Amino acid sequence: AESNSATRDPPPKCHPDAHIQVREGLHNRIDGATRLIWTHGLPAGACKSAIMQTIAETVPACATLFFSRSSDPPRNDSKKVFTTLAYNPGVANDGYYRYIEARLSKDPLFQIS
């Protein structure tokens, strides 16, 4: 689901005073050379989703992608990863939309996405 999807309403969020060190560390990584962050391995309920939602809402031009072992088939389809990543920038920017549309129409691999 997209970060602003109605299926995630209300989205998980951190209390402003919670996980400050973790969030500061993530902001430092984003501002530095390491811009890809993968949160995994912590038990359910450890606030991974809430922390990353908070980061996504506070960092300009931040893209997020959430993978889960969800049993919800429409949200658990690996074929939709690329289209999900391309959708929001395309909606926000006509030039980007035209660029993506032109590239996808020429590549049959993406017609199944």
N, C-alpha and C positions, 0 to 999 in steps of 0.2 A: 504494500500500500504506500501511497505517497505520504510524505511527512505531514501534509495538511489534509489527508483523506478523512472523509466523514466516518469511515469505519474505525478511525482512531480518535473519535471525539468523545470526551476530551482527551488530548494526548497526555502521556505521562510527562511530568515536569518535576524538576528538583525544587525543593524549598530554597529560597535565596541563600540561606545560611548552611545548606547541606552540601557535602562533598566539595568544599571549596578547593582543597589541595588537588583533588583529582581534576576538577574543571580547569584550574590554573595550569596544570601540567598539560592538559589537552590543548588549551589555547596556545601555550608555548610551542608545542609540536606543530600546530597548524601554522603559526607565524614563522617557524623555522623551515628547514629543508624537508622534514618528514611531514607530508600532508595527508597521507593515507593512514587511517586509524581503524583498527579492527578490534572490537571488544568481544571477548569470548571467554569461556571457561569458568566464569563465576556462576554460582548457583542462581536458580530462578529467584527473583525477588531482591537481587543485589543492586537494583537501580540502574542497570546498564542502559536500558531504553530511556529512562527519564534523564539520565546524564547526557546521552547523545542527542535527545530531543532538545534539551536546553542549549547545548552547544550549537546545534543546527539553527536555532532561533536567534543566536547572538553573534554569529560569524557571517559577515557579508559574503555573498556568493559561495555559500557552503552547500555542497550536494551531499545528500545522505541516501543510503540504501540499507534496508533492514532485511536480513534473511532470518527466517525462523523455521523451526520444524513443525510449523502449523499444519493441521490436518484439513485446512480450508482450501480445497482445490484451486479456486480462482486466484488465491493469493500465494500459492505454492507452485507456480509454474515458471520454471527456469527460462522458458522461451520468451517471457515478457520482460526480462531484465533490461535489454537494450531499449525497448520502446518506453519503458518506465523512465529510464535515464534521459531519453531524448524529449519526452513529453513536455515537462514544465518549462525548460528553456525555449522550446518551440512556441509554446503558448505566450510566453512573455516577450518574444522577439521575432517579428515577422521575417527578418533576414535570416535568422537561424532556422526558422521553420522551412523556408524555401530551400535552404542549403540541405537540410536533412531530407526533405521530400525528394529533391533531385537525386541525391545519393542512393536513397533507398529504392527508388523506382528503377535504378540501373543494376541493382544487385539482388538476384532472386533469393539469396540466402535470407535476407531480411524480410522478404515478403511473407515468411511463415511466422515472424515474430509478432 
